[in-house]
Amino acid sequence: MVYAWKKGSYISVDPQQSGEELQRIRDKYGRVETEIVINEARSEDSPIHEHFVWDNQEASHLYRKQQARHMINAVRVVSDEGNVSPVPVFVNVREESGNYYQNINVVVQTPDLWKQVLSEVQKKLMSYEDRLSALMSMEQDKQRVQGTKRVIKSLSQARQEVESLSA
């Protein structure tokens, strides 16, 4: 099997060696879990060793950044009636200068930010379409194939609607 990184991935280790190593781990343990992958990668001889940050001080800072992202993404507003909104307060904005989070009210009122967020939504919808298409290509059950086709069609229509909003 030939392996590659998905588009947009910034992983410095070889995708072929990494895919083979993850498959080796799956064959050895019957599944791939993050803890197992980390333990197997500890050896400097591991083909995926270099993907991980082994300096504990640097790794702890990176982990705190991940915790901050999780917290920012989880913040919601509570209405006067006590209902928690499903809408995040902050959304991720990707610009040439870098990524940051912006209050959703600012994004809605700023056309360029609104278009950028819609573009990200389109990419996510396409990613879901691709994931389901890949699963469907391996599926043998005709009923599940038909159901999956309907979901893919709905995702495609949603993506087209989002695209029309950003035009």
N, C-alpha and C positions, 0 to 999 in steps of 0.2 A: 504494500500500500504506500502511496506517495502522500506526504503531509505538507501542509503550508499553513501559515498564520492567516487568520481572517483579515480582510482589508481594514486598515486603520490600527492594527495591533502594533505596538512598539516593544517587541520582545527581541532581545539581542541574541538569544541562543538559537541554534539551528532547529527549524521546525521538524525536519525529518527525524533527527536524533531524539527530539522531544516527544514526538508522536510515538516513536518506537519505544521509548522509555516508559511512557504512560501506558502503552499496551502491555509492556512487560510487567508493570506493576499490576495492571488489571488481571493478567494471567496468573500472577503469583498470589494475589489476595482475593481474586474474584470480583473486585470492584476498585474504583478509583476514588479515594477520599483525600481531602486536603492534608490531613495529619499524616497519612501514609506517604503521600508525595513528598512532604517536607522531610520526613525521616529518611526516605530513600535518597533524597537530594543532598543530605548532609555530607556524604562522602565526596571529597574533592574529585574523585574519579567519575562521579555521576555526570552524564551529559546535560543534566538540567541544573547542576549545582550553581552555575554562574547566574541563573535567573533570579536567585534569591539574595536578599541582603542579609549577610551573616554577621555584620557588625551590629551588636545589640543596641547601641545608642542610636544609630541611624535607623534601624528597624523600628525602634520604639517611637521615634518621631513620625515615621511613615504610618505606623499604626494609629497614632493620635490624629493624623490627618484623615485617615479613614473614619475614625470615630466622629470627627467634626463633620465630615460629609454626611454620615448617617444621621447625626443630630439635626443638621440643617434641612435634610430631606424629610425629616419626621415632624417638624413643627407645623401645627395646624391652628386655626382660629376657632374659638368656642363662641357660639351665638348667645344672645341674651337668654334664649330658652334652654341653654346647656347642651346644644347639639355640636358635636365636633365636625368641622367641615372636612370633606374628603380632599379638598384642594390644598396643595402645599402653599405655604407663605412665600417661600423662596424657590426659584427655578434656576437650573443651571444654564448659563449663557456661555457659548463658545465663540470667542473672537480671535482674530489673528494674534492679538497681544496675549491671549491666554484665556483660561476658563475662570469663571467666578459665578457667584450666586447673586441674583437680583430679586427684589420684592416683586411678586407677580403683578401687583398694581402698576408698578413702573413699566414692566414689560408690556402690559396691555396698552399702556398709553404711549409707548415708544415704537413707531412702526418698524424700524430696523431690528429692534430686539424681538418684536412679535414675529417677524418673518424668520429670524434666526431660530427661534424656539419651534416654529412650525416646521422648519427644515429638519430639525432634530426629531420631531414626531414622525415625519415622513420616513426618515432613516430607520427608526424603531419599528414602524409598521412593516417596512420592507424586510427588515431582519426577521420579524415574526413570519412573514410570508415565506421567506427562504428556509427557515427552520422547519416549518410545517411541510413545505415541498420536499425537503430532504427526508423527513420521516415518512411521508406518503410514498416516496419512491421505493422505500423498503417494505412498505406495508402489503400484506397479502389479503387481508380481510376487506372484501368489497364494500361492506357497509361503512367501515371506518374510512376507507378511501373516499367514498361519496361525501360523508360528513366533513372530512378534512377539506375536500374541494370546495364545499360551500363556505367554510370558514375562510379559506384563502381568497375566495371571490369577495367576501365581505371585507376582508382586510384591504384588498386591492381597491375596492370602491371607497373605503374610508381614506386610504392614502391619496386617491385622486381628489376627494373632497378637500382634504387638507391642502393639497397642491393648488387647488383653485382659490382657496382663501389667501394664499401667500402670493398670488399673481398680481 
